[in-house]
Amino acid sequence: MGIFGIKRHEGAVWCVAWAHPKFGTILASSSYDGKVLIWREQHQNTTSPVAGSTWTKVFDFSLHTASVNMVSWAPHESGCLLACASSDGHVSVLEFRDNSWTHQIFHAHGMGVNSISWAPAAAPGSLISSNPAPGQQRRFVTGGSDNLLKIWDYNPESKTYNLSQTLEGHSDWVRDVAWSPSILSKSYIASASQDKTVRIWTSDASNPGQWTSQQLEFDTVLWRVSWSPSGNILAVSGGDNKVSLWKENLKGQWEKVKDIEE
């Protein structure tokens, strides 16, 4: 395997994200230059073992007027969808369908959008419910410099994303959000903030519009939160150069199970 360098942005690149393999080898990148670029790997028609492949830019999205801080691909069951969070306060959703790219862009946070994360395609409780909800949901959560989290739902009739809920609790910028991939009886969203706290928001399948949160306190600003593939362990990173792992105990409280540092 060769090493490839791709340089098409005109500023710092903040985020890169792979699409699901069912759509091919596709990579999205976002930058301080306000652009989102989508790349596809093109295999060369040759028998040479060293010829390898090339990367071709297949879409250039440049309607944002400030830094694009994060890009996130939707679960593949929902289609080839890419959500983008920008400092201009807007969110855009790019969709590849019928061999072309389309987009939606809408205002989300007044002081800028720092992070974005999709919900699982299946509704919580669908694996254990005798009457699972039909179809696949398109939902995501955003975190902003207004200290808020916002949950957005797709309306298939109007074909728009609408604000369904605002979650308050942080006292400074929300730097990252992560929706747990678990589709058991509860939904979990983790948020990391400049206020030195992580909040874990929980919603029960029996009352999906009601969210409660548990606060985890740290001694430093926090940058990133990430769930394990099973959705039961949360990794947190911050300004102290450490990663800590957290897990919910049998009493419903989140406790630290490990610190990872050099």
C-alpha positions, -999 to +999 in steps of 0.1 A: +000+000+000+013+034-009+011+067+010-007+095-007-008+132+000-039+152-010-036+190-009-065+210-022-075+230+009-063+266+014-063+264+052-058+241+081-077+208+077-097+201+109-115+169+101-115+139+078-141+111+077-145+079+058-178+069+042-192+034+047-175+009+023-208+001+006-204+035-011-169+028-023-136+043-009-148+078-002-132+104+021-145+138+032-124+166+045-133+200+061-111+230+066-106+265+080-110+277+044-148+270+047-147+242+022-158+205+023-141+183-002-151+148-011-126+124-025-129+090-042-102+064-047-098+055-084-080+022-091-058+023-122-064-003-149-030-018-149-014-051-139+016-033-123+018-041-086+033-007-079+008+014-099-016+016-070-045+040-072-052+077-073-076+100-054-100+122-073-120+151-059-156+144-068-173+172-050-163+207-038-188+223-014-180+259-006-212+276+005-200+281+041-186+315+049-163+304+078-144+274+091-160+240+087-151+224+120-164+189+116-179+165+091-199+133+099-213+106+077-247+092+085-253+055+092-252+038+059-288+026+063-299+062+059-280+067+026-249+085+015-253+116+037-226+139+051-234+165+078-211+195+082-207+219+112-194+254+105-183+285+125-207+305+104-235+291+125-249+269+098-252+231+093-252+216+058-262+181+048-248+167+015-265+138-001-253+116-030-283+102-049-289+094-086-253+100-094-252+136-082-247+156-050-274+177-035-273+198-004-293+215+023-279+243+045-297+259+075-289+280+106-282+260+137-263+280+164-259+317+166-222+317+176-210+289+155-213+251+153-184+231+166-195+195+164-221+172+149-230+135+154-257+113+138-280+091+158-282+053+150-304+046+121-327+024+142-347+039+170-338+029+206-356-002+218-361-015+182-341-046+189-361-056+220-395-041+211-422-064+197-435-035+176-404-017+163-408+017+146-410+014+108-383+028+086-350+044+094-347+077+113-324+105+103-314+124+134-283+142+145-271+164+174-250+195+172-229+214+197-223+251+195-204+281+209-237+292+225-232+264+251-262+244+237-268+210+222-296+208+196-313+177+182-325+178+146-350+154+129-356+149+092-392+155+079-396+133+049-427+152+037-410+187+037-376+171+031-361+194+057-342+190+090-362+206+119-351+214+154-368+190+178-350+197+211-325+220+228-304+207+256-291+232+282-266+226+309-231+237+298-217+271+308-192+274+280-186+263+244-196+227+235-165+214+218-178+179+209-209+157+208-212+120+203-244+100+199-240+064+212-244+037+186-263+016+210-300+008+200-311-009+232-336+005+256-319+040+260-303+067+239-271+083+251-254+115+239-221+127+254-210+163+252-176+178+260-172+214+269-148+242+275-164+244+310-144+214+321-173+190+322-187+162+302-224+156+303-240+123+294-276+128+283-300+099+285-334+093+270-356+062+275-373+045+246-406+048+265-403+087+266-379+097+238-386+134+241-373+135+277-336+139+283-318+138+316-281+144+321-253+133+344-223+156+348-187+144+349-162+170+363-126+174+352-096+197+360-091+209+324-110+219+293-123+190+273-119+184+235-133+151+224-157+123+234-160+090+216-181+059+222-169+023+218-186+004+189-209-013+214-219+021+229-212+012+265-178+028+271-171+065+266-136+078+260-129+115+270-098+136+261-089+170+272-061+195+278-042+174+303-029+150+275-049+121+290-077+099+278-101+085+304-126+057+299-161+058+316-188+032+320-223+031+335-226+010+366-256-010+377-270+020+396-270+041+365-240+062+376-211+068+352-177+059+368-142+061+355-127+027+348-093+037+334-069+065+326-047+062+295-015+083+294+021+080+283 
